[in-house]
Amino acid sequence: QVQLVESGGGLVQPGGSLRLSCAASGNIFSIYAMGWYRQSPGKQRELVAVITRGGSTNYAESVKGRFTISRDNAGNTVNLQMNSLKPEDTAVYYCNVVATIPVGDYWGQGTQVTVSS
């Protein structure tokens, strides 16, 4: 069984910053990629940022230059530093892990990010 524990969501004013973290544990021995997705009411879940085992990153156009994704040295924790937040960043953010041992696609429970004055 694999557990993903997310932390760091909350309420912030426009222009502010938040840092999300997601720690993977359990029966997971090799992770290919870790990432963050978000979903706001009435919209489909969308990719925010992803980082692979080799360190390659990919970002949604809407967050480039403002968000930074990183992984710890052990490779089981992924962080998302979000700066210059905008009201349109308001959503539930979900951690995603793509594993190779065992093969699987895992999701966190989601953490709410609200950007509002």
Secondary structure as UniProt FT lines:
FT   STRAND          2..7
FT   STRAND          10..12
FT   TURN            14..15
FT   STRAND          18..26
FT   STRAND          30..39
FT   TURN            41..42
FT   STRAND          46..52
FT   TURN            53..54
FT   STRAND          57..59
FT   HELIX           61..63
FT   TURN            64..66
FT   STRAND          67..71
FT   TURN            73..74
FT   STRAND          77..82
FT   HELIX           87..89
FT   STRAND          91..101
FT   STRAND          103..107
FT   STRAND          111..115
//
